[in-house]
Amino acid sequence: MPTDAPGEHAPAPPVGPTTPVISVSRGQVLITGTGFLPNCPVTVRVTSTGEDIVDYLTYISDAEGYLSAALPETAITQTGHIAVTDNRPDPAGDGGLLWSNTVTATTP
């Protein structure tokens, strides 16, 4: 019967929620991201700099937890800060949501 020698395998990493990661492309604002719950509604938060305006848009991640979301042309008027959540609780927070990184998008 085969047995593993001590120290032969690295310990498995801890299992827990990973923070989703997004990026944005110029021109038409296209948000792409990974690490979301599969087939899950996600909320895109767009904060407009200098205008005190926050918009929330809803999209759905695909079966692998990937997001590809084209924002409406009017979503960002000059400079916007974009973050996305799939509404999981933040395990390191005080009851808040787990948000992706925040990216900055500007209109041409």
N, C-alpha and C positions, 0 to 999 in steps of 0.2 A: 504494500500500500504506500503510495508516494506521500511524502510530507514536505512541507516548505521549511527551508533552513531559516533560522532567526535572522532578521534584518534583510532578507532577500527581496522583500516588497516594501515600497514606500507606503506610509499610512495614507489612507484615503482622505482627501480634503473634507472639511466639514460641509455638511449639506445645509443650505440656507438660502434665503432670497438674495439674488444678485441684483445690483442696481442696473436698470436698463440704461443703454447708451444710445444717444441719437446724434445725427449730423444733419446739416441742411445744405442744400445746393442753391446757388444764386440763380437769378432770372426768375422763373416761376419758383416760388418757395416750395421745395420738396423736402419733406422730413423723412429720413430713413432711420430705423433703429432696430436694435436686437435686445433680447433679454426680457421681453414682456411675456405675460401669461399667454398661452396659445388660445386662439379663437376667442379673444376677450375684448370687450369694449375698453378703449384707452381714451384718456382725456388729454387734449393738447391745450396747454395754457400759453397764451401770447400776451406779454406785457409790453405795452408801447412806452418807450422812453419819453419822458417829458410831458406825457398826456394823462397820466394817472388812469389809464384804461387797461383793463384786463379782460380778455376774451377767452372763452372756453369752447373748444370744438371736440366732437366725439368721432372717433374712427374705430376700426376693429383690427386687431392683430391677426396674422395668418396662423395656420396650424403649427408652425415652428416658432411662434412668438416674435415674428418679424413685422415691422411696421413700415409701410410706404404710404405717405399721405401728402397729397398736393393741397396746399392751403389756398383758399380763395385769394384773388388778386388784391382784394381790399383788406385782408387780414393784417397787413403791415403797411403803415403809411410812411414811415421813415426808418426807424430802427426798432426792432422788436426782440425781446428775449423769450425764447421758446423752451419749455420743459414739458415732459410727458409722464403720465402715470397710468398704471393699469389698476389703480385703486387698492393695491395691497397696502397693509399697514407697514410703516417703517419700523423695523425691529429695534433700531437704535434711537428712535424718536420718542416723543411724548404723546403718542396717540395720533400723530400725523400720518400722511401718506408717504409711500416710497416713490420719489420722483427721479427721473433721469437727470443726467447732466443738463445744464442750461446752455443753449447755443444762442448766438446773436445773428440776426438776419437784417439786412438793410435792403431797401428798395433802390432800384437803379436810378 
